[in-house]
Amino acid sequence: MPAGASRYLDIAADLRTRILNGEWEPGAKLPRMADLARRYGVNRDTLARGIAILEAEGLVWAVPRRGT
C-alpha cells in the first residue's frame, strides 16, 4: 500500500473521536470541507472519503448546500 493510502482512515478516526468527545454538539455543523482539508493537509477527495465512513456509521450526515 502506498504511503498515505490510509490517510482517510486516520482522518475518519480523528473526526470520530472528536465527535464522540463532544467537540461538536448533536446537530452542529462541522467546519467547511475546504477548511478541514487544509487542516489535515489533504485534498478534498481524501477528506470526503473519511467523512463518507462517518456517514455510513451514522455519526454525520450531509445536507446539500448546507454542510455536514
Secondary structure in CASP SS format (residue, H / E / C, confidence):
PFRMAT SS
TARGET T0000
AUTHOR 0000-0000-0000
METHOD secondary structure of the structure
MODEL  1
M C 1.00
P C 1.00
A C 1.00
G C 1.00
A C 1.00
S C 1.00
R H 1.00
Y H 1.00
L H 1.00
D H 1.00
I H 1.00
A H 1.00
A H 1.00
D H 1.00
L H 1.00
R H 1.00
T H 1.00
R H 1.00
I H 1.00
L H 1.00
N C 1.00
G C 1.00
E C 1.00
W C 1.00
E C 1.00
P C 1.00
G C 1.00
A C 1.00
K C 1.00
L C 1.00
P C 1.00
R C 1.00
M H 1.00
A H 1.00
D H 1.00
L H 1.00
A H 1.00
R H 1.00
R H 1.00
Y H 1.00
G C 1.00
V C 1.00
N C 1.00
R H 1.00
D H 1.00
T H 1.00
L H 1.00
A H 1.00
R H 1.00
G H 1.00
I H 1.00
A H 1.00
I H 1.00
L H 1.00
E H 1.00
A H 1.00
E H 1.00
G C 1.00
L C 1.00
V C 1.00
W C 1.00
A C 1.00
V E 1.00
P C 1.00
R C 1.00
R C 1.00
G E 1.00
T C 1.00
END
